[in-house]
């Protein structure tokens, strides 16, 4: 049997692929809910994600998985409109004329930024269309250094810096230019007359999770089952020990442990869990996320995604029902309020849900004087202390290998968020990629070959490492 630690998208994808290759698997999820960052809420209609999600056209592997699971026709490609809130004004940034009308950059600034988003280096007399193909060349440059050199200082100060501030706070000066450039390349397709083309599942991403669980088999997934030990003997993995509440012979709530012999173990969790099980330490820092979902009787925005340039207690407002029609949610308007925290000591992380609600609604009232909080019927808050890596300079040197044979033991694999598949940006697609990568390596090892251990196959490479898609503007910040 192959044991999978973690029931998020990466663990489920690994389990599914291993089953396709003929292996017996068992997934152990520590919590009572599978899906990780793709977990969902109930609404008056379709389910909706606790943390906002959508797909870019460059995310091919997750689309292929959906098609394989019979959900290909459930993916709807829609226009995701964007705006930028600066000095009390919402500036739409979707069409060429809206971008040209944006008052906080000169025409020359917009030209330089536009060339960068198209992957063209115009610093020389002859445009270079290949300058940005190798992200590692910019791994040790800061975003400021890169943007000021490749566009203008004004582009950084008036456009990029506020976005970085909302995303990374006081860590913004540590962030690698490779991450920024990867975000430019990660973006997908654009309708010049309307905006960016983004994907969403009819019925939400919960449909994909449900289909993946059904494919793996619910009997092969155990929830409320934290793995407490991973045993390596004679240089190879031997077993996983799982703690299960309420299964002992003692009083209710007694904790029983079960030990499962395994031929391989996939750790598809955050690196702190990997370290607790194996001693393998990861130097990547993570940031937390506080994400509110506001149910309203009236719409707040005219756009899907609104980045906020001033020092607000959140970085973006995302009105989901300006992307997916509100009729799918019983007629309610749904708005995400998104904020990142770099340290658990930050004030926002310390506030309770009622305090966060009051802080955020007061800021929205300040930004939009016509907003009346009486239209809010529900305000739900999700928190995750490790929602995303902090992509600091040298990040690529810190990623955890898929196969940990040299550092831990033969048969131990890693597919969590600190894997190479989540570089230069983390996504659900990256989770599927990581799951596939470890599954293929396990299958090759058990079959007596090593073909997958060299490099990622082209179809499974992270989006930022494939040939650049039709990259577009970088005004939207996604958690998907």
C-alpha positions in Angstrom: 0.0 0.0 0.0 1.0 3.6 -0.6 0.1 6.0 2.2 -0.8 9.6 1.3 -0.6 12.2 4.1 -3.0 15.0 3.4 -6.4 15.2 1.7 -6.0 18.4 -0.2 -5.9 18.6 -4.0 -2.3 17.4 -4.2 -2.9 14.4 -2.0 -6.0 13.4 -3.9 -4.4 13.9 -7.3 -1.5 11.7 -6.3 -3.8 9.0 -5.0 -5.9 9.1 -8.1 -2.9 8.8 -10.4 -1.4 6.0 -8.4 -4.7 4.1 -8.5 -4.7 4.5 -12.3 -1.2 3.0 -12.3 -2.5 0.0 -10.4 -1.4 0.7 -6.8 -3.4 0.4 -3.6 -3.6 3.7 -1.7 -4.9 5.1 1.5 -5.3 8.9 2.1 -5.1 10.2 5.7 -6.5 13.6 6.4 -6.0 15.2 9.8 -9.1 17.3 9.8 -12.8 16.5 9.3 -12.9 18.1 5.8 -11.0 17.3 2.7 -9.9 19.9 0.2 -7.6 22.2 2.2 -7.7 25.7 0.7 -10.4 24.4 -1.7 -13.0 23.7 1.1 -16.4 25.2 0.6 -19.3 27.0 2.2 -23.0 26.4 1.7 -25.1 29.2 0.1 -28.7 29.6 -0.9 -27.7 27.8 -4.1 -24.4 26.4 -5.3 -21.5 25.8 -2.8 -18.8 28.4 -2.9 -15.1 28.3 -1.9 -14.0 29.6 1.5 -11.0 31.1 -0.2 -11.6 32.6 -3.7 -10.6 30.5 -6.7 -10.5 30.7 -10.5 -8.5 29.3 -13.3 -6.2 30.9 -15.8 -5.9 29.6 -19.4 -2.3 28.6 -18.6 -3.5 26.0 -16.0 -3.7 23.0 -18.3 -3.2 20.0 -16.0 -6.2 20.7 -13.7 -8.3 21.2 -16.8 -7.1 17.8 -18.2 -8.0 16.2 -14.8 -11.5 17.7 -14.9 -12.0 16.3 -18.4 -10.8 12.9 -17.3 -13.3 13.0 -14.4 -16.2 13.9 -16.8 -16.3 17.6 -15.8 -14.7 19.2 -18.9 -18.1 20.7 -19.9 -18.5 22.1 -16.4 -15.6 24.5 -16.8 -16.9 27.9 -18.0 -14.5 30.5 -19.4 -15.7 33.9 -18.3 -14.5 37.5 -18.4 -13.0 38.5 -15.1 -13.0 42.3 -14.9 -10.5 44.2 -12.9 -10.1 47.6 -11.3 -7.8 49.6 -9.1 -9.0 51.8 -6.2 -6.8 54.8 -5.9 -7.5 58.1 -4.0 -11.2 57.3 -3.6 -11.8 56.4 -7.3 -12.3 53.0 -8.9 -10.3 52.8 -12.2 -11.4 49.9 -14.4 -8.4 48.3 -16.2 -9.8 45.9 -18.7 -9.9 47.5 -22.2 -7.1 49.3 -23.9 -8.9 52.7 -23.6 -9.5 52.1 -19.9 -5.8 51.4 -19.4 -4.9 54.5 -21.5 -7.2 56.6 -19.3 -5.6 55.5 -16.1 -4.3 58.8 -14.7 -1.5 57.5 -12.4 0.9 56.5 -15.1 2.2 58.3 -18.2 1.7 56.9 -21.7 5.3 55.9 -21.7 4.9 54.0 -18.4 2.0 52.1 -19.8 3.9 51.3 -23.0 6.8 49.9 -20.9 4.5 47.9 -18.6 2.6 46.6 -21.6 5.7 45.3 -23.3 6.8 43.5 -20.1 3.4 41.8 -19.8 3.7 40.6 -23.4 7.2 39.2 -22.6 9.1 41.7 -24.7 12.3 43.4 -23.4 12.5 46.8 -25.1 15.6 48.1 -23.2 17.8 47.6 -26.3 17.4 49.0 -29.7 15.9 45.7 -30.9 13.0 44.1 -29.0 14.0 40.8 -27.3 11.2 38.3 -27.2 13.1 35.7 -25.2 14.5 37.7 -22.4 12.1 36.5 -19.8 12.0 32.8 -20.6 14.3 31.7 -17.8 12.9 32.9 -14.5 15.9 31.7 -12.6 17.9 34.6 -14.1 15.9 37.0 -11.9 15.6 34.8 -8.8 18.0 37.0 -6.8 16.7 40.4 -7.9 14.0 42.3 -6.0 10.8 43.2 -7.6 11.7 46.9 -7.3 15.1 46.4 -9.0 13.5 44.4 -11.8 10.5 46.7 -12.4 12.5 49.9 -12.3 15.1 48.5 -14.7 12.7 46.8 -17.1 10.0 49.5 -17.1 10.2 52.8 -15.1 10.4 54.0 -11.5 7.0 55.4 -11.9 5.5 52.0 -12.8 6.9 50.6 -9.6 5.9 53.5 -7.4 2.4 54.1 -8.8 1.3 50.6 -9.8 3.4 47.7 -8.5 4.3 48.8 -5.0 0.8 49.2 -3.7 0.0 45.7 -5.0 3.1 44.3 -3.3 2.2 46.1 -0.1 -1.3 44.5 -0.1 0.1 41.1 -0.8 3.3 40.9 1.3 3.2 43.8 3.7 6.5 44.5 5.4 8.1 41.6 3.5 7.6 43.2 0.1 11.2 44.3 -0.3 12.3 40.6 0.1 10.2 39.3 -2.8 11.9 37.8 -5.8 11.6 39.4 -9.3 11.1 35.8 -10.5 7.8 35.6 -8.6 6.6 38.9 -10.2 7.7 37.9 -13.6 6.2 34.5 -13.1 2.9 36.1 -12.3 3.0 38.1 -15.5 3.6 34.9 -17.4 1.2 32.9 -15.4 -1.8 34.9 -16.6 -3.7 33.4 -19.4 -5.8 34.8 -22.2 -7.3 38.2 -22.7 -10.3 39.6 -24.6 -9.0 43.0 -25.7 -12.5 44.4 -25.7 -13.7 43.0 -22.4 -10.9 41.8 -20.1 -9.2 38.7 -18.8 -10.6 35.2 -19.5 -10.8 33.1 -16.4 -12.3 29.7 -15.7 -14.8 28.6 -13.1 -16.7 25.3 -12.5 -20.4 25.3 -12.9 -21.3 24.5 -9.3 -18.0 25.6 -8.0 -14.6 23.9 -7.4 -16.4 21.6 -4.9 -17.6 19.6 -7.9 -14.0 18.8 -8.8 -13.3 17.8 -5.3 -16.4 15.6 -5.1 -15.5 13.9 -8.4 -11.9 13.4 -7.3 -13.1 11.8 -4.0 -15.5 9.6 -5.9 -12.7 8.5 -8.3 -10.3 7.7 -5.4 -13.1 6.0 -3.4 -14.4 7.2 -0.1 -13.3 3.9 1.5 -9.7 4.9 0.6 -9.9 8.3 2.4 -9.9 8.6 6.2 -10.6 11.9 7.8 -9.9 13.0 11.4 -6.8 10.8 11.0 -3.6 12.8 11.7 -0.4 10.9 10.9 1.8 11.0 13.9 4.8 9.0 12.8 6.6 8.0 9.6 9.0 5.2 10.2 12.1 4.7 8.2 14.3 1.6 8.7 17.4 0.5 6.9 17.2 3.6 4.7 13.6 3.0 3.5 10.1 3.9 4.6 8.4 1.2 6.5 5.1 2.4 8.0 2.8 5.3 8.9 1.2 5.6 12.3 -2.2 7.3 12.4 -4.1 8.6 15.5 -7.9 8.3 15.3 -10.2 9.9 17.8 -12.9 7.8 19.4 -11.8 4.4 18.0 -10.1 3.1 21.2 -11.6 0.7 23.7 -11.5 3.3 26.4 -13.8 6.3 27.2 -15.4 8.3 24.4 -12.9 10.5 22.7 -10.0 8.1 23.5 -7.3 8.2 20.9 -6.4 5.0 19.1 -3.4 4.5 16.9 -3.1 2.4 13.8 0.1 1.4 12.1 0.1 0.8 8.3 2.9 -0.8 6.5 3.6 1.1 3.3 5.7 0.7 0.1 5.9 4.5 -0.3 4.6 7.6 1.6 3.5 10.8 0.0 3.5 13.8 2.3 1.1 16.3 0.6 0.9 18.8 3.4 2.7 22.0 4.6 6.4 21.5 5.3 6.0 21.9 9.1 4.1 18.5 9.0 6.9 17.0 6.9 9.4 18.2 9.5 7.4 16.8 12.4 7.3 13.4 10.7 10.7 13.1 9.3 12.9 15.9 10.7 13.4 17.4 7.2 13.4 21.2 7.8 12.3 23.7 5.2 13.4 27.3 5.3 10.5 28.7 3.3 8.4 31.3 5.2 4.7 31.2 4.8 2.1 33.9 5.2 -1.4 33.6 6.6 -4.7 34.6 5.0 -7.9 36.0 6.5 -10.7 35.8 3.9 -14.2 37.1 4.5 -17.2 36.1 2.4 -20.0 38.7 2.6 -23.5 37.8 1.6 -25.4 41.0 0.5 -28.8 41.9 -0.8 -27.2 44.5 -3.2 -24.0 44.7 -5.2 -21.1 46.8 -4.0 -18.8 46.9 -7.1 -19.1 47.2 -10.9 -16.1 44.9 -11.3 -15.1 41.4 -10.3 -11.6 42.1 -8.8 -10.7 45.4 -7.2 -7.2 45.9 -5.9 -6.8 48.6 -3.2 -3.9 51.0 -3.4 -4.1 52.7 0.0 -3.3 51.3 3.4 -6.5 49.5 4.0 -6.9 46.5 6.4 -7.4 44.3 3.3 -5.7 44.1 -0.1 -8.6 43.4 -2.5 -12.3 43.2 -2.8 -13.6 40.4 -5.1 -17.3 40.4 -5.9 -17.8 36.8 -7.0 -21.3 37.5 -8.4 -19.8 40.0 -10.9 -18.0 36.9 -12.3 -20.6 34.2 -11.8 -24.3 35.2 -11.9 -25.9 35.6 -8.5 -28.9 33.5 -9.5 -26.7 30.4 -8.8 -26.6 31.5 -5.2 -30.2 32.1 -4.6 -30.1 35.7 -5.8 -27.5 36.8 -3.2 -24.5 39.0 -4.0 -21.3 37.5 -2.7 -18.2 39.5 -2.0 -14.8 38.3 -0.8 -12.6 40.5 1.4 -9.0 39.3 1.2 -6.1 40.1 3.4 -2.7 38.5 4.1 -0.7 38.5 7.3 3.0 37.9 7.5 3.2 37.3 11.2 0.8 35.8 13.7 1.4 38.8 16.0 -0.2 41.2 13.5 -3.3 43.0 14.7 -5.6 41.5 12.1 -4.7 37.9 13.0 -5.3 38.7 16.7 -8.8 40.1 16.1 -11.8 37.8 16.6 -14.3 37.4 13.8 -16.6 40.0 15.1 -13.8 42.5 15.3 -12.6 41.7 11.8 -16.1 42.2 10.5 -16.5 45.6 12.1 -13.0 46.7 10.9 -13.6 45.6 7.4 -17.2 47.0 7.1 -16.1 50.3 8.5 -13.3 50.5 5.8 -15.8 49.6 3.1 -18.1 52.3 4.3 -15.3 54.8 4.2 -14.3 53.8 0.6 -17.9 53.6 -0.7 -20.1 56.2 1.1 -23.3 54.9 -0.5 -22.7 51.4 1.0 -25.2 50.5 3.7 -24.2 47.6 5.9 -27.8 46.8 6.5 -27.7 44.9 3.1 -25.2 42.4 4.7 -27.1 39.3 5.7 -24.1 37.1 6.5 -20.4 37.6 7.0 -18.2 34.4 7.2 -14.5 34.4 7.9 -11.9 31.7 7.0 -8.4 31.8 8.3 -5.3 29.8 7.3 -1.9 30.4 9.0 0.0 29.0 6.0 -2.0 30.1 2.9 0.9 30.9 0.6 4.7 30.9 0.5 6.6 34.2 0.8 8.5 34.1 -2.5 11.6 35.8 -1.3 14.9 36.0 -3.3 16.5 32.7 -3.6 13.2 30.9 -3.1 14.0 28.3 -5.8 16.9 27.1 -3.7 14.6 26.3 -0.8 11.9 24.2 -2.5 11.6 20.6 -1.2 12.4 17.9 -3.7 9.7 15.5 -4.8 11.8 12.5 -3.8 13.4 12.6 -0.3 15.4 9.4 -0.6 18.8 11.1 0.2 17.5 13.3 3.0 14.9 11.0 4.7 14.7 7.6 3.1 13.8 5.6 0.0 10.1 5.8 -0.7 9.4 9.1 1.0 8.0 11.8 -1.4 6.8 15.4 -1.0 3.9 17.0 -2.9 2.9 19.9 -0.6 3.0 23.7 -1.2 6.7 23.9 -0.8 7.3 21.8 -3.9 8.6 23.0 -7.2 5.2 22.7 -8.8 4.1 25.7 -6.7 6.8 28.0 -8.2 6.6 30.8 -9.2 3.0 31.0 -7.8 0.9 28.5 -5.9 -2.4 27.3 -7.3 -4.7 24.3 -7.4 -3.2 23.4 -10.7 0.2 23.3 -9.0 -1.3 20.9 -6.5 -2.4 18.6 -9.2 1.0 18.8 -10.9 2.8 18.0 -7.6 0.5 15.0 -7.0 1.2 13.7 -10.5 4.9 14.2 -10.2 5.3 12.1 -7.1 2.9 9.4 -8.4 4.9 9.0 -11.5 8.2 8.8 -9.5 6.7 6.1 -7.2 5.4 4.1 -10.1 8.7 4.2 -11.9 10.6 3.2 -8.7 8.2 0.3 -8.0 8.5 -0.8 -11.6 12.3 -0.6 -11.3 12.9 2.5 -13.5 13.9 6.0 -12.8 12.6 7.9 -15.8 10.7 10.5 -13.9 13.5 11.5 -11.5 15.3 13.7 -13.9 13.1 16.7 -14.6 9.4 17.5 -14.8 7.8 16.3 -17.9 6.6 19.1 -20.2 2.9 18.6 -19.5 3.5 18.7 -15.8 5.8 21.6 -15.5 4.7 24.5 -13.4 3.0 27.2 -15.5 5.9 29.6 -15.0 8.4 27.2 -16.4 6.6 26.4 -19.6 6.9 28.5 -22.7 5.2 31.8 -21.9 1.4 31.9 -22.7 -0.1 35.1 -23.9 0.7 37.0 -20.7 -1.3 40.0 -19.8 -1.5 42.7 -17.1 -0.8 41.9 -13.5 -3.5 43.9 -11.8 -5.4 40.8 -10.4 -4.0 38.8 -7.5 -5.4 35.3 -7.3 -5.5 32.6 -4.7 -6.5 29.9 -7.1 
